[in-house]
């Protein structure tokens, strides 16, 4: 049973559609309905006719991704959606065949999916995270017992590679489906930026556990020009950080910050508690830092509160760290040593 990965756009522009409508969605919008394509030869000819002037190697790469989406994936196969809008993965199973359908005014190439669970990136060991980091829109992952491990996490268990639990044997692949793009073999097209982000995420989770994450968030807000007061460890009454502008931190915008360092998603009750504290303290805005992400219900409510409250997951914390790292204290830099590198940018296919 192959484990499939399908991205939802280079910038995650179709993530919400995929998750809300129960779909896997790919691009290649110039291609017409593929329902009548019955062979790889037909698909190859259609790609050549549609993308005139593209290099044969590029067309072959696209064919190796589109064909499994069209004809190889089967009902019940596990599937992973690496999320761009927030830090994590959506896990599910293929529900049915290819469908060319209209969504949001666009005609799109889709497969129906039952999305079972969203998990933070830290739910998987580094080897799986790296496999999901290839520059491919559609791919399969077959090494390191990936399918069994994803199925385990989808059922609510820990990744056996992290927990040390035995991995039950299945008939999962020890080699890729022939002619289908495999993330494990895409060694020249690994998303280096994502891999670096994962390494920083692991370091933060290791060094800044529990209340120490509040200290890091406070330091990041200071690089943004805020005067910060971090609450001491213990019961905080819903306030981990108070921050404001001006010499004494009394000027607007005044922030109340709640920091949740857990790996699991935060639910909507935390957001409502933050609203209440903001009202009590007369704060202008609130910031909820949810290292392990948030539930769909919280995300929907946060959209209604767009001009009052901001959400940060681990990816947002890392972006803030990258913005303000040069202004951080030597002590913080010693705990979290980073350096910039230059690397050759490569175009993402598909």
N, C-alpha and C positions, 0 to 999 in steps of 0.2 A: 504494500500500500504506500504510494508516494506521499510525501509531505510537500504541499505546494505553498509557495509564497506569491502574493499578488499585491503590487503597490497601487496606490490610488492617485497617481499624478506626481510629477516631479516635486511639487511643493505641497502635496497632500490636499489639493484643491477639491478632490471628490471623496474625501474621508467621511464627511458627514452624510453624504448621499449613500455611500456604501454601508455604513453602520445603521442608518435610520431605515433604509429600504431593504436591508438584507441582501446585499449584492457584492460581487467582486466586479470591478470595472476596470477596463484597460483603455488606452488611448487609440492611436492610429485612426483618428476620426475621418481621415480621407477615404478609408476603406468602406465599401458598401456593406450591406447585409451579407454575412458569411455563411448563412444557413445552407446555401446551395453548394458550398465548397466541400467536396467529398474526398479530396486527396491533397497531399502536400504539393504535388505537381501543380494542381489548380491554384493553390494558395501562392506558390512561388511565381506563377505567371501573373496573377493578380497584383502581387507586390511590385513586380517589374513594370507592369503597365501603369500602376498608380504613382509610383515613386521613380519616375524617369530621371536618370542621372545619378541616382544613389549608387554607392559602391557595392559590388556583389557581396563583399564580406558583411556590410551593414544589413543588406536584405536577407542574407542567410541567418544573421543573428536575430533579426525580427521574426523570421519564419520559425526559428527554434523556440520562440516565446509564444507567438500567436497560435501555432498549431496545437500545443497541449491545451491551451485555454479553450480552443474550439472543439477538439475531438478526443483528447487523451484523458483529461480529468473525468473522474467518475463520481457518481452519487455516493456520499459517505466518506470520500477522501478528506483528510484534515487539511486545513488551509490557515495561513497566517497572513495578517495584514500589518506590516510595520507602519506605525503611525508617525506622521510628520508634525501634526498640529499639537500633539502632546507626546510625552515620552513613554512609549510602551508598545504593546502588540495586541491586536485583536485576534482571537483564536476561534475557529469555527469549523464547519464541515460543509462540503459542497452538497447542495440540495437537488440540483437538476442540470439540464443541458444548457448550452449556449443560447442566448436570446438577444436579438437586436431590438432595442426598445427605446422609447422616448422618456427621458427624465429631465425635468427642469428645462424643457424646450430643446434639449439636445438628443440626437440619436446616438446611442452608445452601445458598445459591445459589452455584454454582461453575462454573468453566471449567478443564479440564485444561491445564496449562502445562509446557513443558520449560524449567526455569530453567537457563540456561547459565552465567551468571557473576555474581558479586557484585563491585561496584567501589565505592571511596570516592566521596563527592560531588565531590572534586577531580578525578576522572577526566573531568569535563565542564566546559566553559567556563560562565561565569555565565549566559549566555542560556538554556541548556538547564536548568540548575539552577532558574532562575526559572520556566520553563514547568512544571516538575514541582512547583512550590510553590503551585499553585492550590488553593482549598478545594473540591475535587471528589473524589468517590470513584472515579468512572469518567470518563476524559477522553481526548481525542486531542490530539496535538501535531503540527503540520504545518509550522510556519515554520522558517526558518534551516536547511533540509535536515536536520531532526532525525532522520528515520528512517535516512538513510544514516550519520549520525554515530553513532547508537546501534548500528547493525549493525557498524560498524567497531570500536567499543569491545568489543562482544560477541565479536568475533573475536580479541580480544587486542591490538588496535592502540590507539594514542592517538586521542583526539578530534581530528579534522583541524583544528578551530578552534583547538586548542592547539598541535599539532605543526606546522601549516602545510602538511600534506600535502594534495594535491588530493582533492576529494570526488568519487567516481565518480558519473556521472549515473544516476538510476534513474527509475522511474515514480512516485515518491513524490508526495504531494499538495502542491499549492500553495494549497489552500483546504480547509476542513473538510468532512467529510461532512455533508450537510444535516440539520438537526434533531438533531445529536449534540453533546454538551457538548465544547467545545474549550478547553483550558487557556489558549491564546493569546488568546482573546477574553474570558476571565474576569478582566478587568483590575480590576474592583471587588472581587474576592474573593481577591486574592493573600495568601498566608500571610506577613504582614509579619515575624512573629517568625522564621520560617525564613529569609527573605531577609536579615535582620539577622545571624542566626547564620552564614550562608554568607559574609557580608562579613567577620565576625570571623575565621572559619576561614581565609579567604584571607590576611588580614593576619598571622595567627600563622604560617602556612606561609611567608610571605615574610620576616618579620623574625626568626623563631626557627627558622632552619634548623639541621639537624644537632644538634651538642652544645648549642646555645643553647636548644633545647627542654627539655633537662634543667634548665637554669637557671630557666626559667619554671615547670616542675613543682615544683622546689624552693621557689620563691617561693610557689606556691599551697599547698604543705604547711605552710609557715611561717604562713600565715594561718589554718590549722587548728590551730595551737598546737604544731607539731613543731619541734624543733631539728634542723637539716638540714645534712648534709655532701654536697656535690655533687662527684663525681669529676672530675678535670681531663680535658681532651680526650686521646684516645688509648685504648689498650687498657685496659679497665676490669675485666676478669675477671668480667663478668656483673653488675657493680654500677655503676649510674649515680648512685644516691643512697642514702644511709643516713639514716634519720630515727628519732627517738625522742622521747618526752615527758620532762618534768622539766627542771630547770635546765641539765643537761649533755647532755640527750638520751639518757640511759641507762635511763630508765624505760619500762615497757610502755605501749602497744604499740610494739614496735620493728619498723621496716619496712625491707625491701630493695626498692628500686625499679629496674626496668629500663625504659628509655625507647627506643622505636623510632620514629624520625621519618619513616621511609619512607612513600610513598603507597600501596604495595602491602600486602596482608594479611600478617600474621605467622603462621607455622605453629607447630605444637604443640611442636616441639623447643625453641623459646624458652621456653615455659612450663616445660618439664621442666628446662631449665638454671636457671631462676629457683628452682625447687623445691630443686635441689641447693645453690645458694648460700645459700638460707634455712637449710638444715640446717647447712651449714658455719659460718655466722655466728651461729646460735642466734636467728634473727629470729622474731618472733611471727607476722608476716604479710608477704605480698608484694604489690606493686602492679606490674602490667605495663601500661605506657602504649604503646598501639599506634595511632599517629596514623592510619594507613591501614586500621585494622580488623584482624580476625583471621579465620582459616579456620574452617570448620564443625568440623573435628576439634579444634582448640584450644578452641572454644566448648564443645563437649561435655565435654572433660576439665576445663575450668574450672568447669563446673557441679558436678562431683564434688568439687572443691576449694573450694566456695563459702565455707567458714568459714576458709580459709587465704589465698586469693589473690583480689584484685580486678583487673578489667580496666577500663581507660579507653581509649575511642577519642576522636576529635576532639570529638565532642559532649559527652562527659563532661568533657574538659578545659575546654570553654567554660562548662559549668555550674559547675565549680569556680571558674573565673575570675569569673563573675557573683556567686557567693557571697562571694568574698573580695576583690573588687577594691578596696573602700574601704580595706582594711588593707595593700595592696601599697605598695612603695616608690615615691617620686616618679620614680625612674629607670625602673622598670618601666612606670609609667603613661605616661611620656613616649614609650616605645617602642610602647605599646599604648593609645592614648587612646580611652576609651569614655565615653558618657554615656547616662543613662536618659531614656526618653521615655514619655509616656502616649499611648495610641491607643484608639480605640473598638473594643471586642471585638465580633466578629460570630460568630454561630452557624455551625457547619459543617454543610452539608446532608448528608442520607443517613445 
